[in-house]
């Protein structure tokens, strides 16, 4: 199941012995395109301490109640180091690939032959926390439309210039299957998008990897 990263902002983080705080941002690895940390505003505020919680500690989410339960205690969260918000994310944890999801929102998106819009959000797989798609708002170029782009179709991200550069043409993006954020994306729709761009889906690879790991 794919979830909107933006929709998960504000979700409650539950410790084993109480409520910790709420999700304020997500830090992701820009090489692997997977969420490494949830940024949580802990305690009563303002001001609130912002701490990092790994998705590894997140249990089965309660989507209807918008709660992400963790295996941590309130003391473990309380004693964790604060985030230095005055430093770039990539410089805070000796990880040059760590990026803020909120910071990437509204990055300009450029096709191989011109601009097409800006980053509207991300679709994240709830089991693996992998970013499967970026949501691109094309309203300034193609009125009223949103499209989704897989990270593997990104040529590069120009972080200093806040630009996402694609390997796709503007026409290919315009002709792609429509994306409706109000309708959950199913596998058939995903397959049609990959077929449109002439690529294989990610799920056969992941199935083979899971089968290989199960035999170890």
C-alpha positions as CSV (number, residue, x, y, z in Angstrom):
1,X,0.0,0.0,0.0
2,X,1.3,3.4,-0.9
3,X,0.8,6.4,1.4
4,X,1.3,10.1,0.8
5,X,4.2,11.4,2.9
6,X,2.6,14.8,3.2
7,X,-0.6,13.2,4.6
8,X,1.4,11.5,7.3
9,X,2.6,14.9,8.7
10,X,0.9,15.5,11.9
11,X,0.4,11.8,12.7
12,X,0.8,11.0,16.4
13,X,3.8,9.0,17.5
14,X,3.0,6.6,20.3
15,X,5.6,5.3,22.7
16,X,5.0,2.1,24.7
17,X,4.1,4.2,27.7
18,X,2.4,7.3,26.3
19,X,2.3,9.8,23.5
20,X,5.6,11.2,22.2
21,X,4.6,13.9,19.8
22,X,3.7,14.4,16.2
23,X,5.5,13.9,12.8
24,X,6.8,17.2,11.4
25,X,9.1,16.0,8.6
26,X,10.8,13.0,7.0
27,X,14.5,12.6,6.2
28,X,15.2,10.4,3.2
29,X,18.3,8.9,1.6
30,X,18.6,10.5,-1.9
31,X,20.6,7.6,-3.2
32,X,18.4,4.7,-2.1
33,X,15.2,6.8,-2.0
34,X,14.0,5.4,1.3
35,X,12.9,7.2,4.4
36,X,15.6,6.9,7.1
37,X,14.0,9.0,9.9
38,X,10.8,10.6,11.0
39,X,11.3,14.1,12.4
40,X,9.1,14.3,15.5
41,X,8.1,17.4,17.5
42,X,8.4,15.9,21.0
43,X,6.7,17.2,24.2
44,X,4.3,20.1,24.7
45,X,5.2,23.3,23.1
46,X,6.1,25.7,21.9
47,X,9.0,25.5,21.8
48,X,9.2,21.8,20.9
49,X,12.2,19.6,20.7
50,X,12.7,17.9,17.4
51,X,14.1,14.4,17.5
52,X,14.7,11.6,15.0
53,X,12.9,8.3,15.1
54,X,13.8,5.5,12.7
55,X,11.0,3.7,10.8
56,X,12.5,0.5,12.1
57,X,11.0,1.3,15.5
58,X,7.5,1.9,14.0
59,X,5.0,-0.9,14.5
60,X,1.7,-1.5,12.7
61,X,0.3,1.9,12.0
62,X,-3.3,2.8,13.0
63,X,-4.2,4.6,9.8
64,X,-7.8,5.4,10.8
65,X,-6.6,7.1,14.1
66,X,-3.5,8.5,12.4
67,X,-1.2,6.9,15.0
68,X,2.3,5.5,14.4
69,X,3.1,3.2,17.4
70,X,6.8,2.7,18.3
71,X,8.8,0.3,20.4
72,X,10.4,3.2,22.2
73,X,9.7,4.5,25.7
74,X,9.0,8.1,26.4
75,X,12.4,8.4,28.3
76,X,14.2,7.0,25.3
77,X,12.7,9.8,23.1
78,X,13.3,12.4,25.8
79,X,17.0,11.5,26.1
80,X,17.6,11.5,22.4
81,X,19.7,14.4,20.9
82,X,18.0,17.4,19.5
83,X,18.1,18.2,15.7
84,X,20.2,21.2,14.9
85,X,17.8,22.9,12.5
86,X,20.4,25.6,11.7
87,X,22.6,23.1,9.9
88,X,21.8,21.4,6.5
89,X,20.3,18.0,7.0
90,X,23.1,16.3,5.2
91,X,25.7,17.8,7.5
92,X,24.0,16.8,10.8
93,X,24.5,13.1,10.8
94,X,27.7,12.5,8.7
95,X,25.4,11.4,5.9
96,X,25.7,13.4,2.6
97,X,22.6,11.6,1.2
98,X,20.2,12.6,3.9
99,X,17.6,15.1,2.8
100,X,14.5,16.8,4.2
101,X,11.2,15.8,2.5
102,X,9.7,19.2,3.4
103,X,12.7,21.0,1.8
104,X,12.2,19.2,-1.5
105,X,8.5,20.2,-1.7
106,X,8.1,22.8,-4.5
107,X,11.5,21.9,-6.1
108,X,11.2,22.6,-9.8
109,X,10.9,19.6,-12.1
110,X,12.5,19.6,-15.5
111,X,11.9,17.1,-18.3
112,X,14.7,16.5,-20.9
113,X,13.3,19.3,-23.0
114,X,11.9,21.8,-20.6
115,X,10.2,22.4,-17.2
116,X,7.0,20.6,-16.3
117,X,6.1,21.7,-12.8
118,X,7.2,21.3,-9.2
119,X,7.3,18.6,-6.5
120,X,4.0,18.2,-4.8
121,X,4.7,15.2,-2.6
122,X,5.9,11.7,-2.3
123,X,4.2,8.3,-2.3
124,X,5.8,5.9,0.2
125,X,5.4,2.2,0.5
126,X,4.1,1.6,4.1
127,X,5.9,-1.8,4.6
128,X,9.4,-0.7,3.4
129,X,9.2,3.1,3.7
130,X,10.7,3.3,0.2
131,X,9.7,6.3,-1.9
132,X,8.1,4.8,-4.9
133,X,7.0,8.0,-6.7
134,X,7.4,11.7,-6.6
135,X,4.1,13.6,-7.2
136,X,4.6,16.4,-9.7
137,X,2.1,19.3,-9.9
138,X,2.1,20.4,-13.6
139,X,-0.6,23.1,-13.1
140,X,1.7,26.0,-14.3
141,X,2.3,24.1,-17.6
142,X,-0.6,21.6,-18.0
143,X,-3.6,23.0,-16.1
144,X,-5.0,21.0,-13.3
145,X,-3.0,17.8,-13.6
146,X,-0.7,15.8,-11.3
147,X,1.6,13.1,-12.5
148,X,3.8,10.6,-10.7
149,X,7.4,9.8,-11.5
150,X,9.5,6.9,-10.2
151,X,12.9,7.9,-8.7
152,X,14.7,5.8,-11.3
153,X,13.5,8.1,-14.0
154,X,15.3,11.0,-12.4
155,X,18.6,11.9,-14.1
156,X,19.8,14.0,-11.2
157,X,18.7,16.3,-8.5
158,X,20.5,19.7,-8.5
159,X,20.3,20.4,-4.8
160,X,21.9,23.9,-4.8
161,X,19.4,25.0,-7.5
162,X,16.4,23.1,-6.1
163,X,15.7,21.3,-9.4
164,X,14.8,17.7,-10.2
165,X,16.0,16.8,-13.7
166,X,14.2,13.9,-15.5
167,X,15.2,11.6,-18.3
168,X,11.7,11.9,-19.7
169,X,10.4,14.2,-22.4
170,X,7.6,16.7,-21.7
171,X,5.4,14.9,-24.2
172,X,5.9,11.6,-22.5
173,X,4.9,13.1,-19.2
174,X,1.8,14.8,-20.7
175,X,0.7,11.5,-22.3
176,X,1.2,9.5,-19.1
177,X,-1.8,7.9,-17.3
178,X,-3.5,10.4,-15.0
179,X,-2.9,10.4,-11.3
180,X,-5.8,11.2,-8.9
181,X,-4.6,11.8,-5.4
182,X,-8.1,11.1,-4.1
183,X,-8.0,7.5,-5.4
184,X,-5.6,4.9,-3.9
185,X,-3.1,3.8,-6.5
186,X,-3.4,0.1,-7.4
187,X,-1.0,-2.3,-9.0
188,X,-2.8,-2.2,-12.3
189,X,-2.4,1.6,-12.5
190,X,1.2,1.3,-11.5
191,X,1.8,-1.2,-14.3
192,X,0.2,1.0,-16.9
193,X,2.5,3.9,-15.8
194,X,5.7,1.8,-16.1
195,X,4.5,0.4,-19.4
196,X,3.9,3.9,-20.8
197,X,7.5,4.8,-20.0
198,X,8.9,1.5,-21.3
199,X,10.2,0.3,-18.0
200,X,9.6,-2.8,-15.9
201,X,7.9,-2.4,-12.5
202,X,9.9,-2.5,-9.2
203,X,7.7,-5.3,-7.7
204,X,9.1,-8.3,-9.6
205,X,12.6,-7.4,-8.4
206,X,11.4,-7.0,-4.8
207,X,9.6,-10.3,-5.0
208,X,12.7,-12.1,-6.1
209,X,14.8,-10.4,-3.5
210,X,12.3,-11.4,-0.7
211,X,12.3,-15.0,-2.0
212,X,16.1,-15.1,-2.0
213,X,16.2,-13.7,1.5
214,X,13.7,-16.2,2.8
215,X,16.0,-19.1,1.6
216,X,19.0,-17.8,3.6
